[in-house]
Structure formats: C-alpha cells, structure tokens
C-alpha cells in the first residue's frame, strides 16, 4: 500500500525568554512524530531562536539534526547565562537591580559585549538558512522609530535579525539593520498570526503559547509587578491578532466574495494551541530571565509532555477542524459562527 501523505502544519512560536525551553520540548516531541511536516514558521524573541534552530537543523540533515540543533542551542544558552549573583551575594544583587533601573545598556555596556551574538553565530549556519525552501520564516522585530512590526523572511536571515527579535531595550542595545533600529518583536507581534494564516499555503497552524492569558494572583512585590506588566505588554499583539481573526470569522462575505482573499483565508484557517499552562503558573516572577539548567530541563520535559498530549488528542483534526477556539480561550467570547453566504 502507498504510504499515506504527511500532515502539514505551520508553527507560531511566542517569545518568553527562558520559558522558550518549553517550546524546545514541544518541537522535540513534534519532530519525533514523523506523521507531521512543517510549513511556515512565525517566531518572536525566544520563538525566533527556536524557529531558526529548527529550520537550520532541518536544512542541515533532517529531523534528527533539528532535534540535535535545538538541544545544542539551549545548552549554549544555559552555558552563556550570567552568574547567579543572588547565590553569591544577595545584598550585592539588590544593589545591582536598583542601579539597573536607572541605567541604560549604553551606560552599563558601552562596548556592546554580546555573548548571545557569539552563541548564535556559532550554532546557526545563516548562509544555509537563506537558501530557498518551502519552509518560510517570519521573524518579528519592532522598529524603534515607529513601533511597527517588521517581519524578516528567509532570504533576509542573518544573526542581526534574531538579535533584533530578542532585543529587550532595558538589557540590550538596539539592533541596527539597513539603517533602522529594532527592539524585541514581542512589542508588536508575538508572534504574527495574520500574515501566517493569509500567506502560507498550509491551512493549519500550531501556536505554542508561553504567556499566561490570565494571572491567577495579584502581583504585590516589585518583581511580580514588573513581570505582570511585561506579560500584559507582550500579550497585546497576540490578542490583537486573535481579535482580527474573530472579526474575519464573523464577517459576511456575500456571494461574490474573493475566496482567495485575506478575510476568506483567515475565516477558514485552522488553529491549534499547545500552552505552558500549569507548568509555568507557579514559577517565580523573573524566571524568564534566568535560564538555569534545572529550569530548562523542567520546561523541556513539560513541552514534550504537552506535545504528546496534543498529538494524542488532536492529530486527527489536522486538515479538518480548528481545535484552538481562540475567541473563547483568549477573548472570553463564544466562538464565531461564519455567516452564511448570500
């Protein structure tokens, strides 16, 4: 008997600092299942790192190489982390944290020392990544001057693109590309769902969600408040895209509507979600900035667990039904029922 064709899915990968190790675990689990193939990847910040690692590994030698590349990248992230000052001297840590609130990257890092650049250049073959492929990349960064998103595509891939996508302005110098300065893509697209759904020929997308949709307890400490402010900020572009998708699904197209148009594509695109959920709900505030080995291993295992759970329940719906129910899950609204034509 002829072998059945594989199911194809796009990937939409959120940013989330060290919590991106959860996405690494999800991708590792999906790569282990050879019934799935990947279409386009939209990624931001840590999601951009996972996206280029996955694409570089697949380009270099297939699924096994992609799993190895993701593992190598995250091992390098853990190795490159700054020392745990709190463990060495908690009083010094408090002093440094207080000073950091009043200093910019230009003040405390005038020479622009960037271990993350060295890590990416050592791990990712960007020249190979730029070669033509059916797997398009959409890596988001935010233009500092306008606050608007910029989506870099596969032919544009270079180390500066990933650095820009992951550039927190309180920690890193703005990244300049072609004369324009960029900050973290999470400010404007986390990740871009609309472009993915309207341009990719693949009509199913798995979104790997790292940010909590609802905070269950009121933040009280300065660290908790700062963490929740960050969650709110980086959730807004994601919620905006879901609102656009919900609006498209509720739009009455009429008999002469262009079935190949953007609204029609958004209406029929099928979304699926794999979330960190309970795995990060009780982690301490600020854990996204601390990629220690114990945390990364925990989140990697959690990602694999959730990928296996999703595959067991939802693989059969790929190519057939939307399983995410984005409107209900993130907007608190009933799922829109497309209006009848005519």
SULPEGI-V909301 format. One record per residue. N is the residue number from 1. RES is the residue in one small letter. PHI is phi in whole degrees, -180 to 180 (none if undefined). PSI is psi as a letter, one per 40 degrees, with the letter a starting at -180 (* if undefined). NEAR is the number of other C-alpha atoms within 8 Angstrom. Layout:
BEGIN
n = {N | N}
res = {RES | RES}
phi = {PHI | PHI}
psi = {PSI | PSI}
near = {NEAR | NEAR}
END
This chain:
BEGIN
n = {1 | 2 | 3 | 4 | 5 | 6 | 7 | 8 | 9 | 10 | 11 | 12 | 13 | 14 | 15 | 16 | 17 | 18 | 19 | 20 | 21 | 22 | 23 | 24 | 25 | 26 | 27 | 28 | 29 | 30 | 31 | 32 | 33 | 34 | 35 | 36 | 37 | 38 | 39 | 40 | 41 | 42 | 43 | 44 | 45 | 46 | 47 | 48 | 49 | 50 | 51 | 52 | 53 | 54 | 55 | 56 | 57 | 58 | 59 | 60 | 61 | 62 | 63 | 64 | 65 | 66 | 67 | 68 | 69 | 70 | 71 | 72 | 73 | 74 | 75 | 76 | 77 | 78 | 79 | 80 | 81 | 82 | 83 | 84 | 85 | 86 | 87 | 88 | 89 | 90 | 91 | 92 | 93 | 94 | 95 | 96 | 97 | 98 | 99 | 100 | 101 | 102 | 103 | 104 | 105 | 106 | 107 | 108 | 109 | 110 | 111 | 112 | 113 | 114 | 115 | 116 | 117 | 118 | 119 | 120 | 121 | 122 | 123 | 124 | 125 | 126 | 127 | 128 | 129 | 130 | 131 | 132 | 133 | 134 | 135 | 136 | 137 | 138 | 139 | 140 | 141 | 142 | 143 | 144 | 145 | 146 | 147 | 148 | 149 | 150 | 151 | 152 | 153 | 154 | 155 | 156 | 157 | 158 | 159 | 160 | 161 | 162 | 163 | 164 | 165 | 166 | 167 | 168 | 169 | 170 | 171 | 172 | 173 | 174 | 175 | 176 | 177 | 178 | 179 | 180 | 181 | 182 | 183 | 184 | 185 | 186 | 187 | 188 | 189 | 190 | 191 | 192 | 193 | 194 | 195 | 196 | 197 | 198 | 199 | 200 | 201 | 202 | 203 | 204 | 205 | 206 | 207 | 208 | 209 | 210 | 211 | 212 | 213 | 214 | 215 | 216 | 217 | 218 | 219 | 220 | 221 | 222 | 223 | 224 | 225 | 226 | 227 | 228 | 229 | 230 | 231 | 232 | 233 | 234 | 235 | 236 | 237 | 238 | 239 | 240 | 241 | 242 | 243 | 244 | 245 | 246 | 247 | 248 | 249 | 250 | 251 | 252 | 253 | 254 | 255 | 256 | 257 | 258 | 259 | 260 | 261 | 262 | 263 | 264 | 265 | 266 | 267 | 268 | 269 | 270 | 271 | 272 | 273 | 274 | 275 | 276 | 277 | 278 | 279 | 280 | 281 | 282 | 283 | 284 | 285 | 286 | 287 | 288 | 289 | 290 | 291 | 292 | 293 | 294 | 295 | 296 | 297 | 298 | 299 | 300 | 301 | 302 | 303 | 304 | 305 | 306 | 307 | 308 | 309 | 310 | 311 | 312 | 313 | 314 | 315 | 316 | 317 | 318 | 319 | 320 | 321 | 322 | 323 | 324 | 325 | 326 | 327 | 328 | 329 | 330 | 331 | 332 | 333 | 334 | 335 | 336 | 337 | 338 | 339 | 340 | 341 | 342}
res = {x | x | x | x | x | x | x | x | x | x | x | x | x | x | x | x | x | x | x | x | x | x | x | x | x | x | x | x | x | x | x | x | x | x | x | x | x | x | x | x | x | x | x | x | x | x | x | x | x | x | x | x | x | x | x | x | x | x | x | x | x | x | x | x | x | x | x | x | x | x | x | x | x | x | x | x | x | x | x | x | x | x | x | x | x | x | x | x | x | x | x | x | x | x | x | x | x | x | x | x | x | x | x | x | x | x | x | x | x | x | x | x | x | x | x | x | x | x | x | x | x | x | x | x | x | x | x | x | x | x | x | x | x | x | x | x | x | x | x | x | x | x | x | x | x | x | x | x | x | x | x | x | x | x | x | x | x | x | x | x | x | x | x | x | x | x | x | x | x | x | x | x | x | x | x | x | x | x | x | x | x | x | x | x | x | x | x | x | x | x | x | x | x | x | x | x | x | x | x | x | x | x | x | x | x | x | x | x | x | x | x | x | x | x | x | x | x | x | x | x | x | x | x | x | x | x | x | x | x | x | x | x | x | x | x | x | x | x | x | x | x | x | x | x | x | x | x | x | x | x | x | x | x | x | x | x | x | x | x | x | x | x | x | x | x | x | x | x | x | x | x | x | x | x | x | x | x | x | x | x | x | x | x | x | x | x | x | x | x | x | x | x | x | x | x | x | x | x | x | x | x | x | x | x | x | x | x | x | x | x | x | x | x | x | x | x | x | x | x | x | x | x | x | x | x | x | x | x | x | x | x | x | x | x | x | x | x | x | x | x | x | x}
phi = {none | -67 | -69 | -64 | -68 | -76 | -83 | -114 | -135 | -82 | -126 | -121 | -116 | -73 | -85 | 174 | 59 | -62 | -67 | -62 | -64 | -61 | -62 | -55 | -64 | -61 | -63 | -60 | -68 | -68 | -66 | -71 | -97 | -83 | -85 | -108 | -122 | -110 | -92 | -92 | -127 | -108 | -142 | -135 | 57 | -60 | -65 | -68 | -61 | -63 | -64 | -71 | -65 | -62 | -64 | -66 | -66 | -63 | -68 | -82 | -178 | 96 | -65 | -63 | -68 | -65 | -63 | -66 | -67 | -60 | -63 | -65 | -63 | -72 | -64 | -68 | -61 | -64 | -68 | -87 | -64 | -68 | -64 | -79 | -66 | -63 | -68 | -83 | -161 | -61 | -70 | -64 | -60 | -60 | -65 | -65 | -63 | -65 | -65 | -62 | -67 | -114 | -122 | -100 | -55 | -67 | -79 | -95 | -143 | -65 | -88 | 58 | -65 | -142 | -61 | -65 | -61 | -60 | -60 | -65 | -65 | -76 | -96 | -114 | -87 | -69 | -63 | -67 | -64 | -80 | -70 | -57 | -159 | -74 | -92 | -79 | -115 | -124 | -105 | -93 | -136 | -112 | -71 | -62 | -65 | -116 | 75 | -91 | -74 | -125 | -102 | -91 | -111 | -52 | -63 | -97 | -65 | -154 | -59 | -62 | -65 | -70 | -60 | -64 | -62 | -109 | -89 | -77 | -68 | -83 | -117 | -120 | -65 | -56 | -100 | -97 | -134 | 52 | 81 | -120 | -96 | -132 | -118 | -48 | -66 | -64 | -69 | -130 | -159 | -140 | -93 | -72 | -97 | -68 | -61 | -58 | -71 | -90 | -112 | -72 | -72 | -89 | -106 | -128 | -132 | -95 | -98 | -99 | -100 | -105 | -89 | -69 | -72 | -134 | -86 | -84 | -132 | -74 | -69 | -125 | -77 | -59 | -66 | -65 | -64 | -62 | -65 | -70 | -60 | -65 | -60 | -62 | -60 | -81 | -84 | -60 | -62 | -64 | -66 | -60 | -64 | -66 | -63 | -65 | -65 | -62 | -64 | -64 | -69 | -95 | -82 | -87 | -83 | 88 | -65 | -104 | -65 | -82 | -66 | -96 | -77 | -62 | -64 | -62 | -67 | -63 | -61 | -96 | -67 | -103 | -108 | -137 | -129 | -123 | -113 | -67 | 49 | -64 | -71 | -116 | -58 | -107 | -72 | -65 | -58 | 91 | -66 | -63 | -98 | -129 | -81 | -81 | -61 | -62 | -65 | -62 | -65 | -62 | -70 | -59 | -63 | -64 | -63 | -64 | -61 | -70 | -65 | -63 | -64 | -64 | -61 | -64 | -93 | -113 | -54 | -66 | -93 | -62 | 84 | -127 | -141 | -76 | -114 | -79 | 49 | -57 | -61 | -70 | -69 | -115 | -109 | 68 | -119 | -59 | -60 | -68 | -100 | -53 | -67 | -67 | -73 | 101}
psi = {i | i | h | i | i | i | h | h | i | i | h | h | h | i | i | f | b | d | e | e | d | d | d | d | d | d | d | d | d | d | d | d | h | e | e | h | i | h | b | i | h | h | i | h | b | d | d | d | d | d | d | d | d | d | d | d | d | d | d | d | e | a | d | d | d | d | d | d | d | d | d | d | d | d | d | d | d | d | d | e | i | i | i | g | d | d | d | d | g | d | d | d | d | d | d | d | d | d | d | d | e | e | i | i | d | d | d | e | g | d | e | f | h | g | d | d | d | d | d | d | d | d | d | h | g | d | d | d | d | e | i | i | i | e | g | i | h | g | h | h | i | h | h | d | d | e | e | i | i | h | h | h | i | d | e | e | h | i | d | d | d | d | d | d | d | f | g | h | e | e | d | i | i | i | h | h | h | f | e | i | i | i | a | h | e | e | d | e | h | g | a | h | d | d | d | d | d | e | d | h | e | h | e | h | h | h | h | h | h | d | h | h | d | h | h | e | i | h | h | d | i | d | d | d | d | d | d | d | d | d | d | d | d | e | d | d | d | d | d | d | d | d | d | d | d | d | d | d | d | e | h | h | d | i | d | f | i | h | e | e | i | d | d | d | d | d | d | e | h | h | i | i | h | h | i | d | b | e | d | e | d | e | i | i | i | e | d | d | e | g | g | i | d | d | d | d | d | d | d | d | d | d | d | d | d | d | d | d | d | d | d | d | d | e | d | e | e | h | e | d | i | h | e | d | f | d | d | d | d | e | e | f | i | i | h | h | h | h | i | i | i | *}
near = {2 | 3 | 4 | 4 | 4 | 8 | 9 | 11 | 15 | 15 | 13 | 15 | 18 | 17 | 15 | 12 | 9 | 12 | 12 | 14 | 13 | 16 | 15 | 13 | 15 | 15 | 12 | 11 | 13 | 11 | 12 | 7 | 7 | 8 | 6 | 11 | 9 | 10 | 14 | 15 | 15 | 18 | 21 | 21 | 18 | 14 | 17 | 17 | 11 | 14 | 13 | 10 | 13 | 12 | 11 | 15 | 17 | 11 | 9 | 9 | 9 | 9 | 10 | 9 | 11 | 17 | 13 | 9 | 13 | 14 | 9 | 9 | 12 | 9 | 8 | 9 | 11 | 11 | 6 | 9 | 9 | 4 | 4 | 6 | 9 | 9 | 6 | 6 | 8 | 9 | 7 | 9 | 10 | 8 | 8 | 8 | 8 | 8 | 8 | 8 | 6 | 6 | 9 | 9 | 12 | 9 | 7 | 7 | 8 | 7 | 4 | 7 | 5 | 6 | 7 | 9 | 9 | 8 | 12 | 10 | 10 | 7 | 9 | 9 | 9 | 11 | 7 | 9 | 13 | 10 | 8 | 6 | 5 | 6 | 9 | 10 | 12 | 14 | 14 | 22 | 20 | 18 | 13 | 10 | 5 | 5 | 9 | 8 | 11 | 9 | 8 | 12 | 10 | 12 | 8 | 8 | 11 | 8 | 10 | 9 | 13 | 12 | 11 | 16 | 18 | 14 | 16 | 8 | 10 | 6 | 8 | 8 | 9 | 10 | 11 | 10 | 9 | 4 | 5 | 8 | 11 | 15 | 16 | 16 | 19 | 16 | 11 | 13 | 14 | 17 | 17 | 14 | 11 | 10 | 8 | 13 | 12 | 11 | 6 | 11 | 5 | 10 | 12 | 14 | 14 | 12 | 12 | 13 | 11 | 14 | 9 | 10 | 6 | 4 | 7 | 4 | 4 | 5 | 7 | 6 | 6 | 6 | 8 | 11 | 10 | 8 | 10 | 10 | 8 | 8 | 10 | 8 | 8 | 12 | 11 | 8 | 13 | 13 | 10 | 8 | 11 | 13 | 10 | 9 | 11 | 11 | 8 | 11 | 14 | 10 | 8 | 8 | 10 | 7 | 6 | 5 | 6 | 6 | 6 | 6 | 8 | 7 | 9 | 12 | 12 | 13 | 10 | 8 | 11 | 13 | 13 | 11 | 10 | 11 | 8 | 14 | 8 | 6 | 9 | 7 | 7 | 6 | 7 | 5 | 8 | 9 | 10 | 10 | 7 | 8 | 12 | 8 | 7 | 6 | 8 | 14 | 9 | 8 | 13 | 14 | 10 | 12 | 17 | 14 | 10 | 12 | 14 | 10 | 8 | 10 | 8 | 7 | 7 | 9 | 8 | 6 | 9 | 13 | 8 | 7 | 7 | 12 | 10 | 8 | 9 | 10 | 14 | 10 | 9 | 9 | 10 | 7 | 7 | 6 | 9 | 8 | 6 | 9 | 9 | 5 | 7 | 5}
END
